[in-house]
Amino acid sequence: MRKMIQDELGIQKTLLQDDIALWKSGVSKKELSFRNQIRCFESDLHSDTFLEKLNSTIAHRMSSFKEVIDYYQSSPDLKDYTLDTELDRIPYRLLTSDGSRELTKSDDIRKYVQDEETEEEEVAHSLLYRAANQSIFADAIVALTSFDGLVRPQLNTGTFVDKCSITIDLHKKDPHVRATCFVNVSIPDYEGNRLSMASVLVSIYFCPSKQELRSGILHLLPLPELKDEQVFGAARSLAY
């Protein structure tokens, strides 16, 4: 009994000391928790096993091929979005059905799709054009969003898609879209700006004829760890 009382007193003393230290520092428990979470996030980003974990997460959480097909079948307007908007924003390559040309200029790609494809080819390739834009990356980003994932809602993590490139390959037996982009990950600082944490190179392969959808992260590029004052400011921003 005496030992139990002594143990309990020891625990209470430790807790009291922690509370006093916290009070003297002028930092709330909530803010201190965010400091620790930010440092844990950095530690994960620099871990040798985090990339493997993220790819495993994508494999388990990505939408099924049927769900993706259903989405693009129900979104015919995405073809016009690709041809009218995205062609002028993103570097594209289109390999023609006969394999004779590789088109990279937006006007040449529009002309080929609108004027040179047969009606049969247009129907066969429609889903590819609907998928060949930034919408193809959305599902992977959602799959990477979790408490311990790449995109952490509790840290108000933001993503910015950068340096995309899309290939529409029509000349092979199984026409497909292959898309890559850098996803930049950041958290808020105390001045209303963002602190960059890492970039990942995401790759997507979509082939309707083979009923195949593959997604993965090819490279994880963590940025140098934040300075203490940056972490303290970010934690303050998240806490209040």
Secondary structure, 3 states (H helix, E strand, C coil): CHHHHHHHHHHHHHHHHHHHHHHHHCCCHHHHHHHHHHHHHHHHHCCCCHHHHHHHHHHHHCCCHHHHHHHHHCCCHHHHHHHHCHHHCCCEEEECCCCCCEECCHHHHHHHHHHHCCHHHHHHHHHHHHHCCCHHHHHHHHHCECCCCCECHHHCCEEEEEEEEEEEECCCCCCEEEEEEEEEEEEECCCCCEEEEEEEEEEEEEEHHHCEEEEEEEEEEECCCCCHHHHHHHHHHHHC
